[in-house]
Amino acid sequence: MPRAIRSLPPWGGKEAIAALKGEEFDLVLLDMNMPEVNGERVMQFINDNKIQVAVVILSGETDFEYVTRAFQLGAFDYIKKPFKFDELQYTISHAIRKLELEKSLYTLRKKLERSEHLHRFMIESSPDIIFIVDKVGNFAFVNDRAEDLLSYKKDELIGAHFSTIVDPEYLERASHCFNERRAGSRATKDAEIWLMCRAGNHPGWIRNRIAI
């Protein structure tokens, strides 16, 4: 929710930057023509510091390049002086709603990133071999455990067919599992498939129960 609107004395660009350094704001009403530090420099400061705030420009300047520059710097809207209060009120309302949506999406994106990092850590730290095959049976993902148990590097397996590591006697079973089309209670849940270690390294095979 937006914070309560406070009545503040008019600031120049220098004071605006100082305030933005020390506090969090939802909205900035900015005049591009200010002494010492103009509105463009204030907006550049906002961009450089990745400050999440809605900026609405209030200006008597109508030059096309001038207005275009304001939008390029991220202004939500540009209101020409003199303006009607209803117009300003409407613009502020929409700017705040847009900011709230952006903040919600940002928070969600960060949560998803943390979840993805945790999920990847769990997969890479698993004591089991975890892999994904595409529709034609080629490896699309293999975790680090494959190298420990089978002596194959991940880069060697990515793009290779699953038959590279499956014991020939279990190829038919593996093919049936990876091409499973049934769903629900009739679908294959898991199957025992023997995997082969890389030739010249670990002797023998590894019995692996594959969960589908």
C-alpha positions in Angstrom: 0.0 0.0 0.0 1.3 3.5 -0.7 2.4 5.6 2.2 0.4 8.6 3.3 0.9 11.7 1.3 2.8 14.4 3.2 2.7 18.1 2.4 6.2 19.3 1.7 7.7 22.6 0.7 8.8 22.8 -3.0 12.3 21.4 -3.4 14.9 22.0 -6.0 16.8 19.1 -7.7 19.5 19.1 -5.1 17.1 18.7 -2.2 15.1 16.1 -4.1 18.2 13.9 -4.5 19.1 14.4 -0.9 15.6 13.2 0.1 15.7 10.2 -2.2 19.0 9.2 -0.6 17.5 9.1 2.9 13.8 8.1 2.4 11.6 5.8 0.3 9.0 7.5 -1.8 6.2 6.2 -4.0 5.8 9.2 -6.2 7.9 12.2 -7.3 6.2 15.2 -9.0 9.2 16.7 -10.9 9.7 19.9 -12.8 12.4 19.6 -15.4 13.4 23.2 -15.1 15.0 23.6 -11.7 17.9 25.7 -10.5 21.3 24.0 -9.8 20.2 20.5 -10.5 17.5 20.0 -13.2 14.9 17.3 -13.4 16.9 15.3 -15.9 19.7 14.9 -13.5 17.3 13.9 -10.7 15.8 11.2 -13.0 19.3 10.0 -13.9 20.0 9.7 -10.2 16.9 7.6 -9.8 17.9 5.3 -12.6 21.5 5.0 -11.6 20.5 3.9 -8.1 17.6 1.7 -9.3 15.1 3.5 -7.0 11.6 2.2 -7.4 9.5 5.4 -7.6 6.9 6.7 -10.0 7.9 10.0 -11.6 5.4 12.4 -13.1 6.7 15.4 -14.9 5.0 18.8 -14.5 6.4 21.2 -17.0 5.6 24.1 -19.3 8.2 22.8 -21.8 6.6 21.3 -24.9 9.6 20.7 -27.2 9.3 17.2 -28.7 12.9 16.2 -27.9 12.6 17.6 -24.4 9.4 15.5 -23.7 10.8 12.4 -25.4 13.9 12.6 -23.2 11.7 12.6 -20.1 10.0 9.4 -21.2 13.3 7.8 -22.1 14.5 8.4 -18.6 11.4 6.6 -17.2 8.8 9.2 -16.5 5.3 7.7 -16.0 3.6 10.7 -17.5 4.3 14.3 -18.7 1.7 16.9 -17.7 1.9 20.3 -19.3 1.5 23.4 -17.2 -1.0 24.8 -16.5 -2.9 21.7 -15.7 -6.2 20.8 -14.1 -6.2 19.2 -10.7 -8.5 16.4 -11.8 -5.9 15.5 -14.5 -3.1 15.4 -12.0 -5.2 13.4 -9.5 -6.0 10.8 -12.2 -2.4 10.5 -13.3 -1.1 10.1 -9.7 -3.6 7.4 -9.0 -2.5 5.4 -12.1 1.1 6.0 -11.4 0.8 4.6 -7.8 -1.1 1.5 -9.1 1.5 0.8 -11.7 4.3 1.2 -9.1 2.5 -1.3 -6.7 2.2 -3.8 -9.5 5.9 -3.4 -10.4 6.9 -3.9 -6.8 4.7 -7.0 -6.5 6.2 -8.5 -9.7 9.7 -7.7 -8.4 9.0 -9.4 -5.1 7.5 -12.5 -6.9 10.5 -12.6 -9.3 13.0 -12.6 -6.3 11.0 -15.4 -4.6 11.1 -17.5 -7.7 14.8 -16.9 -8.1 15.5 -18.0 -4.5 13.3 -21.0 -5.0 15.1 -21.9 -8.3 18.5 -21.5 -6.6 17.5 -23.7 -3.7 16.0 -26.3 -6.0 19.2 -26.4 -8.1 21.3 -26.7 -5.0 19.2 -29.7 -3.8 19.5 -31.4 -7.2 23.3 -30.9 -7.5 23.8 -32.0 -3.9 21.7 -35.1 -4.3 23.4 -38.5 -3.7 21.4 -39.9 -6.6 21.9 -39.4 -10.3 19.2 -37.0 -11.6 18.7 -36.4 -15.3 16.2 -35.2 -17.8 15.8 -36.5 -21.3 14.1 -34.8 -24.2 11.4 -36.3 -26.5 13.9 -38.2 -28.5 15.7 -39.6 -25.5 18.7 -37.3 -25.4 20.0 -35.9 -22.1 18.9 -32.3 -21.5 20.2 -32.2 -17.9 22.4 -34.3 -15.7 23.5 -33.5 -12.2 27.1 -33.8 -10.9 26.5 -37.2 -9.3 26.7 -38.8 -12.8 30.4 -38.0 -12.9 31.0 -39.4 -9.4 29.2 -42.7 -10.1 29.6 -43.2 -13.8 32.8 -41.2 -14.6 31.0 -39.3 -17.3 31.3 -35.5 -17.3 28.0 -33.6 -17.6 29.1 -32.0 -20.8 29.7 -35.4 -22.3 26.2 -36.6 -21.6 24.2 -33.5 -22.5 22.9 -34.1 -26.0 23.8 -37.8 -25.9 21.2 -40.5 -26.1 20.2 -42.3 -22.9 21.5 -45.6 -24.4 25.0 -44.3 -23.8 24.8 -45.3 -20.1 22.0 -47.9 -20.0 22.9 -51.6 -20.0 21.8 -53.0 -23.4 19.6 -55.6 -21.5 17.6 -52.8 -20.0 17.2 -50.6 -23.1 13.7 -51.7 -23.9 12.6 -51.1 -20.3 14.3 -47.7 -20.3 12.7 -46.8 -23.6 9.2 -47.7 -22.3 9.8 -45.6 -19.2 11.0 -42.5 -21.0 8.3 -42.7 -23.6 5.5 -43.3 -21.1 2.3 -41.6 -22.3 -0.2 -43.0 -19.7 -1.2 -40.8 -16.7 -2.8 -41.4 -13.4 -2.7 -44.7 -11.6 -1.8 -46.6 -14.8 1.4 -44.6 -15.3 4.8 -46.1 -14.6 6.0 -44.8 -11.2 9.5 -46.2 -11.1 11.6 -49.0 -12.7 14.9 -50.7 -12.0 17.4 -50.0 -14.8 21.1 -50.8 -14.8 23.5 -48.1 -15.9 27.0 -48.7 -17.2 30.1 -46.9 -16.0 32.4 -45.4 -18.5 34.7 -47.9 -20.1 38.2 -48.0 -18.4 37.0 -46.5 -15.2 34.7 -48.1 -12.6 34.2 -51.8 -13.4 30.8 -53.3 -13.8 27.4 -51.6 -13.6 25.3 -49.5 -11.3 21.8 -50.7 -10.5 19.7 -47.6 -10.5 16.0 -47.4 -9.7 14.6 -44.7 -11.8 11.7 -42.6 -10.6 9.4 -41.3 -13.4 
